[in-house]
């Protein structure tokens, strides 16, 4: 598990490249903002969280299964991740931030991620 990264994951890098190509500029992993969001737009008070389906237990996604071995380890660990995500979203909302959560499976499928980003952020600064 030492090889599992929390930052600069493949789905996060895809979203970052897409945002940059659309003309958006952002900050990364700001520790002074509740929940330490992955991508932050300070002037717009908007944040994007890119979640892995397994680690953050995306409901309805087949990648969000709990491993069959060592249940006493995995169930509490994944439950803590989900509760921490919920607390982060609440803290960000209470601080006046709008948050968009993008899931790994949505990013891999492509689809409407670009449209969702533009709709969430508005037009890029000229």
Buried (B, 14 or more C-beta within 10 A) or exposed (E): EEEEEEEEBEBBEBBBEBBEEEEBEBEEBBEEBBBBBBBBBEEBEBBBBBBBBBBBBBEEBEBBEEEEEEEEEBEEEBEEBBEEBEEBBEBBEEEEBBBBBBBBBBBBEEEEBBEBBBEBBEEEEE
